[in-house]
Amino acid sequence: MTILFESGVPRQEPADHRAFTGELFGRARETAELLRLLADPAVPGVLLHGLPGSGKTRLAFAVAEQYRAAGGAAGTPGPAELLTVDQVEPDDYLALLARCAPRGVKLLATGRLPPAGGGVAYRVDPLAVPVDWSPTDLDAFCRTPAVQVFTAARRAWSPGFTVTSRNQQTVGRICVELRGLPGALVLAARVAALEGVGTVLAALGGAGGGRLVAAYVEPAGPPPVPLPVPSADRSPGWSRGREVGREVGRPSGRCGPLGADAARLMSCTPLFAGGFGPEALRAVSGIAPSAFPAALGALLDRQSLTLEDRPSGRLDGAAETRLYVPFGDLPEVRPAGGPLVVLMLRHARYYARLAAGAARRLAAGDQPTALLALRVEEANLRLAVGTLTRFGFTAEALDLMEQLLAHARVAGLGPDWADRPAVPLGATSPTDPADPTGITGGRARVRLALIRAEARLLDGDHELASSLLDEAEAASSRPDRSRTAPDEPSTAARLLRLRGLTGCDRDPERTLAALTGAAALLRAAGDEPAALRVELEAALVGFRLGRTGPGGALAGRVLTAARRRGDVLLVGTALLHLGLLAAAGGDPSASRAHYVEGLAHLRPLGAVATLGALVGLVASPLRPAPARAADAARLLGSFHPGRAGIPGDPADPDLATARLLPGIRRRLAEDEFAHALATGADTALLDLLCSLSLVLPLAEPHSAEPDSAEPDSAEAPPRRQLTSRQLEVSLLVADGLSNHQIARRLGISEWTVVNHLRETMRRLQCSSRVGVAGWVHRSGRRPGPARSAPRGPDDVTLDGSVSR
């Protein structure tokens, strides 16, 4: 037990409050209101209540200090004596109030629940979390109360810590996923300082409701002591209120054992991440629907669970409330052994059904609730993928991954989970009902490689996507005695489409043929929505080839089909594509009209879906490579100011933008990235869209010496040099060798080749190996064996000359 005040003399706070010894962040309004209440003679006391970790104790501590420091003016009576008590039950608060009032003592107490009557109940809400994560206004981000608390707590352990544009997204995610609870933020800052931010992110993304490592929770206090009561010979003080034999801080409903159904519900809570919906808890626990309300009500009454006004996913849509395990609480019952595996698989399959239902609703036109369900349940969907792969249910895991990836951008999902190498491709469980014969080994390799390739393509890494497609083609052509049937049409269509997208800069004609073939395969497989999306991509390729009529006609047919199906998302996306086609065709008025209509269709779906559709167009691999990354950064800068005008929850944190920024930043130099963001912030969204182009500048493909034509202005990026190894790799790329062949030729790993190519493309300011090969030919160097490259420490400049 910690006595913060005794006989009116302040004492040092405990170690876990060390970050709060300075300013009380984000509580100016609450402090003023509480001081006004305490100064009111008609108010005998105030009980601060709210979620665990919401900062009730710290706020009461600060208010008590200011109240005592105010004193009375000369010749006027001072304020009444104040007794401050931490963690009381409603009944104990009322008893204390009755004993303090005759003595003229004010009572300031904290607890989880408000009293049934008497005194004033004051709810303490969590701190505001950052909504706008734009690097263009880092100061506004840092002024957010939740960020201020995390920063101050982190500096208590790491004095040199500061929020920068590099760690801004991580800090924002921690503040949002901890829901602005000051207690949780202080603990997260401590863990981040001692073990690294990766430990915090792993805890937030794992099972257990987003709680941090239990080892960092402070142990229980000393044994109970008598409840403090003001007396004539003792000045009112501050303590953690307890009665002999029973903690005052624990609601009376928590005393005694849980009922069987409530215990069963509580035992399932460690399976979830980031909260969960009531329907999910009932489905995973297996409790009868008739018994569920009473069991859940018992847990809510004793504050073992809290119900908050945040959305959650359902099998048929989305709910308006979400359950959480309070900060610092651990489940009182934990499943173990065989039952745990059953519950984990029940959790995974529930969320797999949720994703499949959302995909069906998206295709049928019920899109707002479907997108919301996918977005708010992302953490649990990630867990479901991990569980299914862990226990060998490969086919189910891949089905879920494909459903999530198909709507990743418009649902605001990050693609990084697709990189987890956890799928046991060669050892499918013989008990998997989706694969009773265990024949999916070869197919699973193909599907997983395609999933990862598409994820990398969404992230803008075309080079790695091509390497993964090579793996998929190799696995598809490898003899497999267990394979009794050809690959599914959807798998073949995906391979054809992705191969076309990654090769558009090199051979648009081949890309058009690939996309046309992929759309035909998808339509034959009965996936009309996917076929229409691929045809929309084919329309852009046709336009790049100069086939303006067929390209525009194809996009128009997609728009007509989408309207007939009631697919608002596809209608808006098709109109955006038509806007880009009209601009490239020299019709700015038609382009603007298409953009206005497209945005009008997308806005009702929310900010995340609107941004996803816009980025899908601006960063499309079908657009000219030199413009993609810079235009995407400009779009993000322009989207932030207009985001508030899009329907939906205005306090919805911008996680979607936070996930897009790192991939765009990697493809640009830091000064170019900052300049593009700032330029976009000064440009209206509609004007920015109208400025986009679908065709390459004439000087780029036709200039015989592009390097010599490079401007020497101060705004031009500095010229960089290639190392000898980078030149070796470039020569072999120009000779037509694959990454695998280059690695064998040079005696290095394939990943090292990829890294060399990334750096080479960055220095050459190109986005594909085709650009590297073009530079080799323009520089006059003969592609061929690596022996033609210079050795030693000499570097090669971008114009092909050797510097010593």
N, C-alpha and C positions, 0 to 999 in steps of 0.2 A: 504494500500500500504506500502511496506517495502523498505526503502532506505538503500541499503547495503553500498554504497559509496557516499559521498558528499564532495566536495572540496578535494578529494584525501585522506580523513581520513576514515579508516575502522570503521564500526559500528557492533554491535553484531547482529548475525543472529537470525531469528525468532525461536520460541521454537521447531517447527517441524523439524528444521535442527540441533538440538542439537547433534544428533549422528554423524554428519559429521564435527565436529569442529576439528577432528584430521586428520588422513591419508585419502587421496582420494583413495579408493580401486579399483584396476583393470583398472585404467585410465592412466597408465604411457605412453603407446603408443600414446593415443589421446592427452595428454598434450604436449608431445614433438612435435607432428605434428602441433598442433595449435600455439605453440610458434614459430616454424619455419615459419609458414605462416605469423604471425604478424610481424616478423622481416624482411620479404621480402618487399622491398620498392614498388614493383609492385602490392602488394595486399592492396587495400584500406580498406578492412573489411572482416569479416567472420561471417556468420550466422549459428549458430548451430541449426539443426532441427532434429526432430525425434518424437517418440511416447511420449505422456504425461507420466510423471513419469520416463522417461529414464535417468534423471540426467543431463539434459542440463544446468540448472541453476547452480547447484553445480560445474559442470565442468568449466563453464565460470567464476564463482567466483574464483576458484583455479587458472585458467590460468591468469586471470587479476592480482591476487596477485603476481604471479611469474613474470609476465611481468613487473610490476611496480617495483618489488624488484630488477630486474636485473640491471637497471640503465646503465650508461655508464662508461667505464674505464677512467682513468685520461687522460685528453687531447683529449678525443674523445666525440662526441655528444651522448647524451642519446637517448633512444628510443622515438618514437613519442608519443604524448599524446593519451590516449586510452579512448574512451567512451564505456561503457558497458550498454546495454539495454536489459531488459528481456521481453519476450512475445510480439513480434512484428509480424505484418503481413508482407507478402512479399512486398506489395506496400509501406508500411511505411518504411521498411528497405531500399528500393531503394531511397526514399526521404531523409532519414537520411544520407545515403551514399553520396548523391549529396551535402548535406549541410556541411558534415564533410571534404570532400576531399579538398576544397579550403583552409581550415584552417590548413591543415596538421595533422588532427586528425584521428587516426585509429578507426574503429568501430567493436565492438564485441557484437553480439546480439544473442538472442535465439528466436525460434518460432517453430511452428509445421510444416510449409510448407517451402520448399526452394523457393528462389526468381526466377522470370522468367528470369532475366539476371542481370549482374553486381555483383561485389563482388565474394566471394567464399562461396559456400554452403557446410557445413560439417555435415554429418549425424552422430548422436550419437545413437548407438545401445544399447540395454539392456546389462547387465553384463552377463558373462558366468555363467551357473548354473552347479551344480555337476552332473557328468555323472556316475561315479563309486562310489557307496555307500557302498563299502565293509568296514566293521569294522576293517579289517586287516590293513588299511592305513588311519586312522582317520586324521592324519596330512594333507595328501593331500586333503581330503575332506574339512577341515577347511581353506585351502589356496585358495579355489575357491572364486572369487570375490563376488558373490551373498551371499555366506555364511558369508564372512567377513563383509559385510554391515549389514546383519541381526544380527550378533553377536554384532557388535559395537552399533547398535541401541538398541538392547535389554539390553546391559550393561548400556546404558544411563539411563534406568529406573530400572534395576536390576543389580547392579554392580557385584554380585557374579555369574552371569550366565556364563556358559561355555557349549560347545558342547561335549557331551559324546557319547559312543556307545549306550546308552539307548535312547537319544533323537535325535540321528543322523537322523533316518528315518523321523521323524516329521519335522526337520529343512530342510532336503532335499526336502520333498514334498512341503513345503511352498515356497521355492525358485523356484522350478520348476513350480508350478501352478501359481505363480505370474510372471513367464516368465522373471525373473531376472531384473525386473523394480525396481530401487533403491527407488523411491518414494513409491511404494506399499510395499516393504520390510520394510521400516521404519515404515509405518503405521501398518503393521502386527506385528512388534516387539512391538509397543506401545500397541496394543490391547492385545497381548499375555501377556505382563507384567501386565496390569491392570485387565484383565478379564480371563486370562488363555488361553492356547493354544487351548483348545477345542472350544472356540468361534471363533478363526481364522479358524480352520478346518471346523467347521460348515458353516461358511460364504463361504469358498472356495468350499464346496460340495453342496451348495444350489443354488437355482435359483438366477438369477441376474448377470450371466456372471462371477461368481467368484469374484465379488466386495465385499469389506469389508463394515462393518456397516457405513451407511451414517453419523451417528452422529460423527464419528471420523474424517471426512473430515473438514479441517479448513474453517471457514466462509469466505465470500468474503471480499476483502480489502476495504479501505476507498473510498470515492467518487473519480471520475476521476480528474486528475490534468493535466495541459498542458504538452505536449510532451517535454522532455528535449532536449535542443539544446545547443551545446557548444558556448560560447561567449568569448569575450576577457577578461571579468572580472569574469568569472566563470570556475573553473577547471572542466574538464570532470569527470563525476561521473557515478554512477550505479543507475538505477531505473527501475521500471516496467513501460515501455513506454505506455502512453495513450494519445489520443487526446481528446480535450474537447467534451463531449457528446458521445464518442465512445471508447471502449476498443481497444487498439492496439493489445492486445494479442489474440483477437478472430478473426479468419479468416473472411474476408469480406463475404464469402459465408454463414456464420452462422447468419448474420444479417437478420432479417425478418422472417416471419413464414414459417413453413414447408408446402410443398404441401400435399394434402390429402393422396396420396399413400406413400410418404416418412414418414408422421406421423404415418400411419398405420404400416409400417415396424418397426419404432422406438418403437411403443407401445408394440411390441411383444418381444423385446430384454430382458426384465426382466424374461422371461420364461425359458431362457437357462442358462446352467452352463458350465463354462470352454470354452467359445467360441462356435461357431456353423458354419455350412456350409451354403453357399448361397442357396442351394436347400432346406435345412431345414427351413430357414427364409421365403422363398417364400411359402412353403407348409403350414406352420403354419399361416402365415398372410392371405392366401387365395387370394392374389393379382393375377391378370391375368398375364400369362407369358409375354405377350407383353408389359405390363406396368412395370414389375419388374426391368429391367435393368436401366431405367431412374430414378426410385425411389431410387434404391440402389446407383446409381452414385451420386445422390444429397447428400445422407448421407455421402458418402466417400469424396466428394469434400469439405464438411464443417467439416470433421473430427469427425462427430458424431459416425461413425464406422471406424475401421481400418481393412484393408485386409492384412494378414500376410502369409508368405510362410510356413505354417504349415498344415498338412493334416487334412481333415475332412471327415466324413462318408457321403455316398450317398446311395440311395436305390439300385443302381446297382453297387456299389463298393466304391471307395474313390476318393476324389478330392485333389488337391495339395495346396489349399488355405483355410484359415479359417478366419472368421470374429470375431472381438472383439469389445466390448464397451471400449473406452479409459479409462485408470485409472483416477478415480476422477469424471468422467462424470456420470450423472444420466439421464435416459430417459426423454425426454421432454414431452412425452405423456404416460400415464399409463392406461391400460385397467382396468375397474372396473365392479363389479356386474356380471350380467349374461354373458356378452361377455367374461369376464375373464375366467369363467369356460369353455366356449366353446373353447377358445384358449389353455387353459391348457390341455384339452382332445385331441385337435388336435395335440399338441406337443407330448403328451404321445403316441398317436397312430402312429404318424409318426415314432418315434424311435422304437416302437414295430414292425412296418413293416421293418424297417432297420435291426433289429436283426433277424427277420424271414428270410429276404433275405440273410443275411450273413450266416445263418445256412444252407440254401439251396445251396449256393455257396460252402461252405465248403464240403458238401456231394458230390457236382458235380465236385470238383477238382480245382475250382478257389479260392485257399486258401490264398495267400498273401494279396490280397485286402480285403477279408472278415475278416481276423484276424485284419488287420489294422483298418478297420471301427469299429469293436467292441472295440478295445483298445482305440482309440482316442475319442470315444463318450461315454466312461464309465460314466462320470458325468451326461450326459443327459439321459443315459439309467437308471441310478439310480433314477433320477427325474421322469422318466416315470413310474417306478414301484411304487413310492410313490404316484403319481397322480392317477393311476388306482386303487390302494387300498383305497386311501382317498375317492374317489367317488363311491366306492362299486362295481367296475368292477373286481370282484374276479377272474373269469376264465381268463380274458385277462392278469391280473397281474401275475397269476401263470404260464401261458404259457410263458410269457417273462422271468420270473425268471428261469424256467427250461431251456430255450434256453441259457441264460447267463451262468448258472452253468455247462452245458454240455461242454462248451469250456473255462471255467474259467482259467485253468492253461495255456493253450497254447496261450490264448489271453492276459494274464497278468492281469486278473481281480481279485480283492480281493473278498473273500466269505463273508465278514462281513455284507454286505447289506442284506443277507438272514436272519439275526437275527432280523430284524425290526418287532416288533409285531403289524404291522399296518393293516394286512389283516382282514377285517370285515367278518369273516368266517360265522357268523350266520345271516348276514343281507345283502345278495346280492341284488344289486339294481334291482328293477323290470323292469327298463328300459335297463338293460344290454342286448344287442342284442345277446351276446354269451350264455346267460342263461335266456331266457324269462320267464321261469317258476320258477326261483329262487330255483332250486333243488340241487345246488352244495354245500350246507352247509357241509354235511358229507364228500363228496369227497374232498372238499377244505381243510378240516382239515387233511385228509390223505396226500394230495399232499404237503401242507405246511410243515407238520412234516417231510416228506421225503426230501424236499428241504433243510430244516435246518439240517437234519441228514447228508446229503451228504456234505454240506458246512463244518460241523464240522469234518467230516472224511477227507476232503481235508486239514483242518487245523491241523490234527493229533490228535484230541481229540476223541478217540474211545469210551471212557466212556460216554461222553455226547451224542455221536451219537447213542449208544445203547439205552440210555434213550429215545431219540426222536423216535427211531424205535419202542419202546414199546408203545409210544403214538400213532404212526401211526397204529399199529396193533389193539390197543384198539379202535381207532376211526373207523377202518375198520370193526371190528366185532360188533360195537354198533348198535342196531336196529335203523333204520331211516325210518320213514314212508314216508318221501318225496323222498326216493331213489327208482326209478322205474326201474333202470337197474344196473347191476353189475359194479364195477369199471373198467376203461379202462385197456386193456392189458398192456399198457406202465406203468401204475401205479403199477400194480401187479408185473411186471418185475423189476421195480425199488426197490420195497420193498424186493423182493426175492434176488436181487443182493446185496443190502446194508446189509441185514441180513447176507448173506454169507461172505462179506468182513470183517465185524466186528467180526465174529466168527472163522476166519481162524486159529488163534493161538490155539484156544480151540478144534476145530473139523474140520480139513482140508477136511475130506471126505464129511461132510455135506456142506461145502463151495463149493466144486466141483459140487455137485448135484444142489445146488442153482444157481450157475452161469450157468450151462448147461441149467437148466429150464428157467432162465431169458433170455438167448440168443434165445431159441426157441420161447418164447412169443414175443420178439421184432421182430424176423423174421416173425412171423405170423401177426404182426401188420404192416408189411411193412417197418420197420426201419432197413434196412440192415447194414448201417454204425455202428449204436449202437450195433447191434448183433455181428458184427465182433470185436468191442472193448471189449465186454464182453467175447467172446471166447478167446481173447488174455489173459485176466485175468485168465480164466480157465486153459490155458496151463501152467501158473506158478504154480497153485495149483496142477495140475497133476504131475508136476515135483517134487514138495515138498513131494508128497506121494510116490515117487520112481518110478512113471510110466514115465520113461524117453522117451520111444518110442512114446506113445500116446501124451504126452505133446509137444514134438518137432514137431510131425506131425501136430497137431492142429495149432501151431504157423506158420508152413509152409503154411498151407491152408489159414490162414488169410492173410499172405503176398502175396500169389498168387491172392487172391480175391481183395486185395487193389491195386495191380498193374493193374489188369484188369479194375478196376474202375477209375484209374488215381488219387487215393487218396494219394498224396505225404506224407501228415502228417501221415497217418496210415501206409504207407510203412516204413517210418523212425522209427516209434514207434515199429512196428513189428520186425524190424532188431535189435533194441536195446534189445527187449525181447529175441530174438534168441541169442544175444551175452551173456546175463545173463544165459540163459539155457546152452549154450555151456561151459561157465566157470564152472557152477555147475556140468556139466557132465565130467569135466576133460579134455577139449579140448581147451587150451588157444589160439592156433593159429586160430581156427575157431571163437572163441569168439572175438578176436581182429579184424578179418576181418569183422564180422557182425557189430561191433561198428563203424569201419571206414566207411562202406557203409551207415549205418544208419545216422551218422552225416553228410555225404555228401548230403543226401536227405533233412535233416532238415535245414541245414544252409541257403539255399535260402529263407526259410520262415521267417528268421530273428532271432535275438538273443532271443526275448521273447518266441517265439514258441519253439525254440531249448531247452531253459532252462525249459520250462513247460513240454516238453516230458521227459527230463532227470529226473526232480524231480518226475514226475508221476511214473517213474520206481524205482528210488532209495528209495523214501518214500512210496512206495506201501504197503498197509496193508497186502499184500500177502507175503512180505519178512519177515524174522525173526524179531520180535519186538526189541530185544536188539540192532540191528544194524541200524535201520531206521533213528533215529534222528541224530546220530553221522555221518552216511554216507551222509545224506542230508546237514549237515553243512560243511563237507569236500567238497561236490560237489560245494556248493556256493563259498567256498574259491578258488577252482580250476577253476571255470567258469570265474571269473573276469579277470584274466590275458589274457585268450584267447578270450574274448568277442570282442575285436577290430577286430579280423579276420573274424567276421561273417558279411555278407553283410547287408546293411541297413544304416540308418542314424547314423554315428558314434557319433553324439551329442545327441542321444536319451537317456534321463535319465533312470536310471535303476529302475523304479517303481516296476517292477515285482519282482526283488530280494528283494526290500524293504518290500514287502508284505509277502514274505516267511520267512524272518528272525525271526519275533516275535514268530510265531508258533513253529519254531524249537528251539528257545532259551528257550521257556517255558518247553520243555521236557528234557533239559539238565541243569546241574549245570553250573554256569557262567564260571568256570575254564575249564570245559569240552567243553563248546561251543567255547571259545576262542582258546583252543588247537586244536579242530577239524578244525576251520577256518584256523588257521595258517598252520596246516598239509596239508590241501587241497591246500593252496596257493603255497606250495612248491612241489606240485605233478602235473604233466601234466594230462590234462583231460582224455586222452585215457588210461593212466596208472591207473588212479583212477577207471575208469569204469571196467578195467580188473581185478581189485582187489576185486570187489564186489562178494558177495556170496549169494546163494539162500537157503543154507542149514544151519541148526543150528550146532554149535560146538558140538562134541559128548559129552563133559563133561557137557554141560548144562542140557540136559534132563535126563542123566543117573546118575549124581553124587548124591549120597545119602545125602551128607552133603555139599551143595555148599558153605555155609557160612564159614565153617571151612577151605575150600580150597581157600578162597579168599587170594590173595597175600598181604603181609604186606609191599610192596614196598612203596616208597614215592609217586609214581604216582597213587596209588590206592586211590579212593575217600574216605573221612573220613566216618566212621560208624556213623550213626545217630540213635536216639531213637524214638520209637513210644510212643505217649501219650496214656493214658488209653482209651480215646475216640476213637483214631485211632485203638487200639487193639479191642475194642468192634465192630467197624464197620468191621474190618478184619475177626473176628470170624463169624459174620453173613453172610459176603460174602462167606466164606468157607462153610457155611451151606446151600448155594444156594438161599438166599433171594435176591430179587430185591431191587433197591434203594428205591422204594416206600415202600416196606415192612419194610426195615431197618428204614426208617424215622418214620413210625408208631410205630415200636417196641421201638425206643429210644426216641420218642416224640420230634423230631427235623424236620426241613424242608428237603425236598428232595435235594435242592441245597447245604445244609450243608453237607449232606451225600456225594455228588459229590466232594465237596471241601476236605473233609477228605480223600476220596479215592485217589484224585490226589496227595495230600501230602504223603500219605502212599506209593503209587507207586513210587513217586520220591525217598523217603528214602530207599525203598526196591530195587530200581533200576530195576523195571519191568514196563511193559507198558500196562497191562490189569489186570482185576480182577482175571483172571485165575492164574496169577503169585502171586497175594496176597493169594489166596486160597492155592496154592502150598506151599508158605512159612509157612502158618499156619500148614499144615499137616507135613511138614518137621521139624518144631520146636517142634512137639510132643504135641501141644495144641489141645484140643478137640473142634471141632466146635460145636456150639450150642447156647443156650440163652446167652444174654448179661450178665447175672449174673455171668458167669464164668470169666469175665474180672475183674482185680483188679480195685479198686476205689481210689479216692483221687489223690494226686499229683504225685503218683509213676509213673515212666516211664518204658517202656519195651524196652529192647535192641533188635537189629535185630536177635540175636540168640535165642530169646525167654525167656531169663532170666529177672528177675525183679530187677531193681536197686532202691535203696532207698536213 
